């Protein structure tokens, strides 16, 4: 634990959304640092039970007049953004007009972060560290200025581009960027953000943490029974929503080319309703659908039933894959597209991972067919090291040390 006397403050603006590995990392970090303060401005999906049992104090909403005002303003900006997206959705509008509502999304995120930072000041005037676990990709200095406290911020990806008004707001608060450190889960995300924010200090650090809760043989046997998959059958899982960066077309093409029987477990949201209907008609495929979002026990059940997890992404996607990290921490073999050169290099020689050329359904079909006769090794405890994934205790130590250095520089 840090030499500082206060708690570790963990801010998760999206804790109210079910699913996703942000929930799991939040709970793991809280459990690794007794007395941690968790701030969730819109509440927590499924309730605060796991966090409370982990020993955390939970603030599900803003505290103090400043924080309440900031969050009210954030909600107003978010409503304006939603309305604007509905109004300007038509392609007949110029691109800059269609992007205008998304600028209010960035402002709403900044105001929400500031409200959480103000709440942190009320509950933890001398924290061991203040960390926003899912931070916006813009207005970093403005969040530090309005929030009134130094902080670390995990930036997972660059989604919304800044237009002139937001860039101007960012410039007005640029001097306060020195009161924050950006944490990038991958080098690719760092490179993207560094070009947009050259003055923002940042470090590459995995977001996912290894909680040490690997799947057991009893879980695997129980999961197979739950899905009525025989011990000698082969099954793969497709976990997570079908987002634009996922290469579902390659998976679709591969399943249509299979020559051997395969159970396919699909878990997540959103799902394309047309594809499962088509897959049910394929002669070699037995499909199992688990609608999402799901909590951790159900997610473990899906992974436990599978001989391997399949992850296919579009070329050039370089953000951290929670599914790849899941495979390593749970002990599930992995079938992965070579969409990310850095990730490919990390996994190229791992006996528990099998790579296939990105956007090449024939190659994926061949890998899936061979899985029936050539089972992959299960990743051992050392698999996390291959992906630079720390334990929860290592992560909290890193966060408190990094924050300590930051606050000393801010004096």
C-alpha positions in Angstrom: 0.0 0.0 0.0 1.1 3.5 -0.7 2.8 5.6 2.0 -0.1 8.0 1.6 -2.7 7.6 4.3 -5.9 7.9 2.2 -7.9 5.4 0.2 -7.5 4.4 -3.4 -10.2 6.3 -5.3 -11.6 4.4 -8.3 -14.0 6.3 -10.6 -16.0 4.3 -13.1 -18.5 6.5 -15.1 -19.9 3.4 -16.8 -20.4 1.2 -13.8 -24.2 1.3 -14.4 -23.7 -0.6 -17.7 -23.8 -4.4 -17.4 -21.1 -6.5 -18.9 -17.7 -5.5 -20.1 -14.4 -6.1 -18.4 -14.4 -2.6 -16.7 -16.8 -4.1 -14.0 -14.4 -7.0 -13.3 -11.3 -4.8 -13.1 -13.1 -2.4 -10.8 -14.0 -5.2 -8.4 -10.6 -6.8 -8.5 -8.8 -3.5 -7.8 -11.2 -2.7 -4.9 -10.5 -6.2 -3.4 -6.8 -5.7 -3.7 -6.8 -2.4 -1.8 -9.0 -2.7 1.3 -10.9 0.5 2.0 -10.9 1.7 -1.6 -13.5 4.3 -2.5 -15.5 3.6 -5.6 -17.4 6.5 -7.3 -20.1 5.5 -9.8 -22.1 8.6 -10.8 -25.0 6.7 -12.3 -25.0 3.7 -9.9 -23.8 0.2 -10.4 -25.3 -2.5 -12.6 -26.4 -5.4 -10.4 -25.9 -3.4 -7.2 -22.9 -2.7 -5.0 -22.8 -6.1 -3.4 -19.6 -7.4 -4.8 -17.7 -4.2 -4.1 -19.0 -4.0 -0.6 -18.0 -7.6 0.0 -14.6 -6.6 -1.3 -14.3 -4.0 1.4 -14.9 -0.9 -0.7 -16.9 2.2 0.2 -19.3 3.1 -2.6 -20.5 6.5 -3.6 -23.3 6.0 -6.1 -23.9 9.6 -7.1 -22.4 13.1 -6.6 -21.7 14.6 -3.2 -21.6 18.3 -2.6 -23.2 21.2 -4.4 -20.4 21.6 -7.0 -20.5 17.9 -7.9 -24.3 17.9 -8.2 -24.2 21.0 -10.4 -21.6 19.5 -12.7 -23.4 16.2 -13.0 -26.7 18.0 -13.8 -24.9 19.9 -16.5 -23.4 16.7 -17.8 -26.8 15.1 -18.1 -28.2 18.1 -19.9 -25.4 18.0 -22.4 -25.9 14.2 -22.8 -29.6 14.7 -23.6 -28.8 17.4 -26.1 -26.3 15.0 -27.7 -28.9 12.3 -28.0 -31.5 14.7 -29.4 -29.0 16.1 -31.9 -28.0 12.7 -33.1 -31.6 11.9 -33.9 -32.2 15.2 -35.6 -28.9 15.2 -37.7 -28.8 11.5 -38.4 -29.6 11.9 -42.1 -26.7 11.7 -44.6 -28.1 14.8 -46.2 -26.5 16.9 -43.5 -22.8 17.9 -43.9 -20.4 15.8 -41.9 -19.5 18.7 -39.5 -23.2 19.1 -38.7 -23.7 15.4 -38.0 -20.6 15.5 -35.7 -21.9 18.4 -33.7 -24.0 16.3 -31.2 -20.9 14.2 -30.5 -19.1 17.3 -29.3 -21.7 17.6 -26.6 -21.0 13.9 -25.8 -17.4 14.9 -25.1 -18.5 17.8 -23.0 -20.9 15.6 -21.0 -18.1 13.1 -20.3 -15.8 15.9 -19.1 -18.5 17.3 -16.8 -19.2 13.8 -15.4 -15.6 13.2 -14.7 -15.3 16.6 -13.0 -18.3 15.8 -10.8 -16.7 12.5 -9.7 -13.4 14.3 -9.0 -15.3 16.8 -6.8 -17.0 13.9 -5.0 -13.6 12.3 -4.4 -12.3 15.5 -2.8 -15.2 15.4 -0.3 -14.7 11.8 0.7 -10.9 11.5 0.3 -9.1 14.8 0.8 -5.7 12.9 0.9 -6.1 9.9 -1.4 -3.5 7.3 -2.1 -4.5 7.7 -5.8 -7.5 9.0 -7.8 -8.1 7.0 -11.0 -10.7 7.4 -13.7 -11.0 3.8 -15.1 -12.9 4.7 -18.2 -11.9 8.3 -19.1 -12.9 10.4 -22.1 -10.5 10.8 -25.0 -10.7 14.6 -24.8 -10.8 17.7 -22.5 -8.3 16.1 -20.1 -7.2 19.4 -18.7 -10.7 20.7 -18.3 -11.7 17.7 -16.2 -8.7 18.3 -13.9 -9.5 22.0 -13.7 -13.2 21.6 -13.0 -12.6 18.6 -10.8 -10.0 20.4 -8.7 -7.8 17.4 -8.1 -4.9 15.6 -9.9 -5.8 12.2 -11.2 -4.8 9.3 -13.5 -7.1 8.5 -16.4 -7.3 5.2 -18.4 -8.2 6.1 -22.0 -9.3 3.0 -23.9 -9.7 4.3 -27.4 -10.1 7.4 -29.6 -13.7 7.4 -30.7 -15.0 10.9 -31.2 -12.9 13.5 -33.0 -12.8 17.0 -31.6 -14.1 19.9 -33.7 -13.2 23.5 -33.3 -15.4 24.4 -30.2 -14.2 21.5 -28.2 -10.6 22.1 -29.2 -10.8 25.7 -28.1 -12.2 24.5 -24.7 -9.3 22.1 -24.4 -6.7 24.9 -25.2 -8.2 27.1 -22.5 -7.5 24.4 -19.9 -4.3 23.1 -21.4 -2.1 24.1 -18.5 -4.1 21.8 -16.2 -3.1 18.8 -18.3 0.0 18.7 -16.2 -2.3 17.6 -13.3 -3.1 14.3 -14.9 -1.4 11.3 -16.4 -3.1 9.3 -19.2 -2.8 5.6 -19.1 -3.0 3.8 -22.4 -3.8 0.1 -22.5 -1.8 -0.4 -25.7 0.9 1.4 -27.6 -1.5 1.8 -30.6 -3.9 3.9 -28.4 -0.9 5.9 -27.1 0.2 6.7 -30.6 -3.2 7.9 -31.6 -3.7 10.1 -28.5 -0.1 11.4 -28.6 -0.7 12.9 -32.1 -3.9 14.6 -30.9 -2.6 15.7 -27.5 1.2 16.0 -27.7 1.5 17.8 -24.3 -0.5 15.2 -22.4 1.8 12.9 -20.3 1.0 9.3 -20.8 2.2 5.8 -20.1 1.3 2.4 -21.6 -0.3 0.2 -19.0 -2.7 -2.8 -19.3 -6.1 -2.0 -18.0 -7.2 -5.6 -17.5 -5.9 -7.3 -14.3 -5.4 -11.0 -13.4 -7.6 -11.8 -10.4 -6.2 -15.3 -10.1 -9.6 -17.0 -10.5 -8.9 -19.5 -13.2 -11.6 -21.9 -14.3 -11.6 -25.3 -12.5 -12.3 -28.7 -13.9 -15.6 -28.8 -12.0 -16.7 -25.6 -13.7 -15.8 -27.0 -17.1 -17.7 -30.2 -16.5 -20.7 -28.3 -15.1 -20.7 -25.9 -18.1 -20.6 -28.8 -20.6 -23.6 -30.3 -18.8 -25.5 -27.0 -18.7 -25.2 -26.6 -22.5 -25.6 -30.3 -23.2 -22.2 -30.5 -25.0 -20.7 -34.0 -24.7 -17.1 -34.4 -23.4 -15.8 -35.5 -26.8 -17.4 -32.7 -28.8 -15.6 -29.4 -29.7 -16.9 -26.0 -28.8 -15.8 -22.4 -29.3 -17.2 -19.2 -27.8 -17.8 -15.8 -29.3 -18.1 -13.4 -26.4 -19.1 -9.7 -26.4 -21.3 -7.5 -28.6 -20.9 -7.5 -32.3 -19.4 -4.0 -32.7 -18.1 -2.4 -35.9 -14.5 -3.2 -35.1 -15.2 -6.9 -34.8 -14.8 -8.9 -38.0 -18.1 -10.9 -37.8 -18.1 -11.3 -41.6 -15.0 -13.5 -41.4 -16.5 -15.7 -38.7 -19.7 -16.0 -40.8 -17.7 -17.1 -43.8 -15.6 -19.5 -41.8 -18.6 -21.3 -40.2 -20.1 -21.8 -43.6 -16.9 -23.6 -44.7 -16.6 -26.0 -41.8 -16.2 -29.7 -42.6 -16.3 -31.0 -39.0 -19.1 -30.5 -36.4 -18.6 -27.6 -34.0 -20.6 -26.2 -31.1 -20.6 -22.4 -31.2 -21.6 -20.4 -28.0 -22.5 -16.8 -28.6 -22.7 -14.5 -25.7 -23.1 -10.7 -25.6 -25.0 -7.7 -26.9 -25.7 -6.3 -29.4 -26.2 -9.3 -31.7 -27.1 -9.3 -35.4 -30.4 -11.3 -35.4 -29.9 -12.4 -39.0 -26.6 -14.2 -38.5 -27.7 -16.7 -35.8 -30.7 -17.6 -37.9 -28.4 -18.4 -40.7 -25.9 -20.3 -38.5 -28.7 -22.5 -37.2 -29.1 -23.8 -40.8 -25.5 -24.8 -41.2 -25.0 -28.6 -41.2 -21.8 -28.6 -39.1 -22.8 -25.9 -36.5 -24.7 -26.4 -33.3 -25.5 -22.9 -32.0 -26.0 -21.8 -28.3 -27.2 -18.2 -27.7 -26.7 -16.5 -24.3 -28.1 -13.0 -24.6 -26.1 -10.2 -22.9 -25.1 -8.4 -21.0 -24.3 -11.1 -18.4 -22.7 -11.1 -15.0 -19.4 -12.8 -14.1 -20.8 -16.3 -13.2 -22.6 -16.6 -16.5 -19.6 -15.4 -18.4 -17.4 -18.0 -16.7 -20.0 -20.6 -17.6 -19.7 -19.7 -21.3 -15.9 -19.7 -21.3 -15.8 -23.0 -19.3 -17.9 -24.8 -21.9 -15.5 -23.9 -24.7 -12.4 -25.6 -26.0 -11.3 -22.2 -27.3 -12.4 -18.6 -27.5 -12.5 -17.0 -31.0 -11.5 -13.3 -31.4 -11.7 -11.7 -34.8 -11.2 -8.0 -35.3 -10.9 -5.7 -38.4 -7.4 -4.8 -39.7 -5.6 -2.2 -37.7 -7.7 -2.3 -34.5 -5.2 -1.7 -31.7 -7.1 -1.2 -28.5 -6.9 -3.7 -25.7 -9.0 -6.8 -26.1 -10.8 -7.8 -22.9 -11.6 -11.1 -24.5 -7.9 -11.9 -25.1 -7.2 -11.0 -21.5 -10.1 -13.1 -20.4 -8.7 -16.2 -22.1 -5.3 -15.7 -20.4 -6.6 -15.1 -16.9 -9.3 -17.9 -17.1 -7.1 -20.5 -18.8 -9.0 -20.8 -22.1 -7.2 -21.5 -25.4 -7.4 -18.7 -27.9 -8.0 -18.4 -31.7 -7.1 -14.9 -32.8 -6.9 -12.9 -36.0 -3.5 -11.2 -36.6 -5.2 -7.7 -36.8 -2.7 -6.1 -34.3 1.0 -6.5 -35.0 1.9 -5.9 -31.3 -0.6 -8.5 -30.1 0.5 -10.9 -32.8 4.1 -10.6 -31.6 3.1 -11.3 -28.0 1.2 -14.4 -28.9 3.0 -15.8 -31.9 5.0 -18.5 -29.9 2.3 -19.2 -27.2 1.2 -22.9 -27.4 -2.3 -21.9 -26.1 -2.9 -19.4 -29.0 -3.5 -20.0 -32.6 -3.4 -17.1 -35.1 -5.0 -16.8 -38.5 -4.7 -14.1 -41.2 -7.1 -11.2 -40.6 -10.2 -11.1 -42.9 -9.4 -14.6 -44.2 -12.4 -16.9 -43.5 -10.8 -19.9 -45.3 -7.9 -19.8 -42.8 -10.2 -19.5 -39.8 -12.3 -22.4 -41.1 -9.1 -24.5 -41.3 -8.1 -23.6 -37.8 -11.6 -24.5 -36.4 -11.6 -27.8 -38.3 -8.1 -28.7 -36.9 -9.3 -27.8 -33.4 -11.5 -30.9 -33.5 -8.5 -33.2 -33.8 -5.7 -31.0 -32.5 -6.7 -29.5 -29.1 -4.8 -26.4 -28.0 -3.0 -26.3 -24.7 -4.7 -24.3 -21.9 -2.8 -21.2 -20.9 -1.1 -21.5 -17.5 -0.6 -18.9 -14.8 2.3 -17.5 -16.8 0.0 -16.5 -19.7 -0.7 -13.2 -18.1 2.9 -12.3 -18.3 3.0 -12.8 -22.0 0.3 -10.1 -22.3 1.9 -7.8 -19.7 -1.3 -8.2 -17.6 -0.5 -7.4 -14.0 -2.2 -8.9 -10.9 -4.7 -6.7 -9.1 -2.1 -6.1 -6.3 0.6 -5.1 -8.8 -1.9 -2.7 -10.5 -2.9 -0.9 -7.3 0.8 -0.5 -6.4 1.5 0.9 -9.8 -1.4 3.3 -9.6 -0.5 4.6 -6.1 3.2 5.1 -7.1 2.4 6.9 -10.3 -0.1 9.2 -8.5 2.5 9.9 -5.8 5.0 11.1 -8.5 2.3 13.1 -10.1 1.2 15.0 -7.0 4.9 15.7 -6.1 5.3 17.3 -9.5 2.1 19.4 -9.1 3.3 21.0 -5.8 
